[in-house]
Amino acid sequence: MSRLIDLSALTSFLDQYLIIQYYFIAFLIFFQKKNQEANFCSKSFLKDIQLN
């Protein structure tokens, strides 16, 4: 019986770990996209300054 409880505790822990990992990866992807947008905006902004 105690082994069953340990197993369910382990699976719930693994589920939480996978969810955290998933959110972390999604956050990294989101951050990289934001970073690329910021780089693109700053580059176009610099081009505008050079043109004027």
QUICOR-V330305 format. One record per backbone hydrogen bond with DSSP energy under -0.5 kcal/mol. CO is the residue of the C=O (numbers start at 1). NH is the residue of the N-H. Records with the same first field share a line. If there is no record, write none. Layout:
CO = NH ; NH
//
This chain:
1 = 5
2 = 6
3 = 7
4 = 8
5 = 9
6 = 10
7 = 11
8 = 12
9 = 13
10 = 14
11 = 15
12 = 16
13 = 17
14 = 18
15 = 19
16 = 20
17 = 21
18 = 22
19 = 23
20 = 24
21 = 25
22 = 26
23 = 27
24 = 28
25 = 29
26 = 30
27 = 31
28 = 32
29 = 33
30 = 34
31 = 35
32 = 36
33 = 37
34 = 38
35 = 39
36 = 40
37 = 41
38 = 42
39 = 43
40 = 44
41 = 45
42 = 46
43 = 47
44 = 48
45 = 49
46 = 50
47 = 51
48 = 52
//
